[in-house]
Amino acid sequence: MKINHALAMALSALSAGLLISCAKPADENKAPETDSQEVAQDSVNSSAEENNDITATINVVDISTDTETAYLTHVANDIVIPAYADVTKQSDLLHDLAQTHCQSESVSGDELQALRDQWLVLAQAWARAEMINFGPATASMSNLYINYYPDERGLVHSGVADLIAANPKLTPEHLANESAIVQGVPGLEEALYANDSLDAGQCAYVISASSALSTRLKEIEANWQQSSTELLAIDKVADSDQGLNQWFNSLLSLVETMKSNAIDQPLGLTGKAKGHLPAATAAQSRAIINAKLATLNKALTDPVLTEILNSNDDSAVGDNLSTALAETTTLLAQMPEDLATADKDTQQALYDHLTTITRLIKRQLIPTLGIRVGFNSTDGD
């Protein structure tokens, strides 16, 4: 299973859509045209009305250098670093649990369930940390070694099985030299949920994969601890557009990517179905989407940000975002743990709610802050 690193990087990037993010969807993935011109016209009129509601009059807030510096410092210390610290902690806990339970030749029953439960906590923690779509995790492509997704060709399933079969006494050092396909959160999911018990080889994999994951996460956390000022351009707010632009476009990227890769494409809502839901093997896609939505809600309804938005005596933007996020959270809570088993109308409603959030960020929040939507916006809205 050992793969050249350059090849692994290219393969990972291609599957994750990083190298083709600017490409237009193939004809086969386009939503089918309706036979009714009347229905189509109603849709256009409805969309226009919705757009007029969302694109409200923008009152740009005046953000001083001191205010921007204070806000970005708050983002680094109270949002970004704690997110990485939590996912590192959860990976360590999974590793410790695996070492404890894998003393016997076979792990099943309550012990296997304990490992699965901790994996889900870890997966949710990383889902929250994925809001940080810049910095050391993405610059080094470590994010693909942590979460190889979307795995549109099902490479993780066969890759992990083949690796364990070829290396029944796998070590963390050996695993670190393997492809991103067999590492991180998806690899651990495959090992823990694919069978009703773990044998010695599978146990060695879980121990090694959780150890290698912790090492990678600790490096990212340490980098942020040491270099948050530079990574968020906190020391250059007077003459740099990186800080606020980078942060809010990262949040926009989270909701766009979630909407596209984790909901629309695997459920086939606007085109041909492609790939799979997050945590599909564990049948826990709702938990992953909920974690992403929760961290988005935390960042966008943050009191420090709210104070900035309300500094022009206009609370409409913050209120609109808060309402949209709350309504989406309520809808998601009513859906089954495996979103694939929800009815199509409910799936579509979730997609539509996320579209509303996307538009609010693009057309109200970002303009109000006096920044701009980044060129890598993928939603096509």
Salt bridges, closest charged atoms under 4 A:
ASP27 OD1 - LYS30 NZ 3.27
GLU28 OE1 - LYS272 NZ 3.91
GLU50 OE1 - ARG359 NH1 3.06
ASP78 OD2 - HIS74 ND1 2.67
ASP86 OD2 - ARG128 NH2 3.15
ASP92 OD1 - LYS218 NZ 3.39
GLU111 OE2 - HIS101 ND1 3.88
GLU130 OE1 - LYS292 NZ 2.53
GLU152 OE2 - LYS274 NZ 3.99
GLU178 OE2 - HIS174 NE2 3.20
GLU190 OE2 - HIS157 ND1 2.61
ASP241 OD2 - ARG372 NH2 2.62
GLU256 OE2 - LYS362 NZ 3.14
ASP302 OD1 - HIS74 NE2 2.94
ASP379 OD1 - LYS259 NZ 2.89
ASP381 OD1 - ARG359 NE 2.81
ASP381 OD2 - ARG363 NH2 3.11
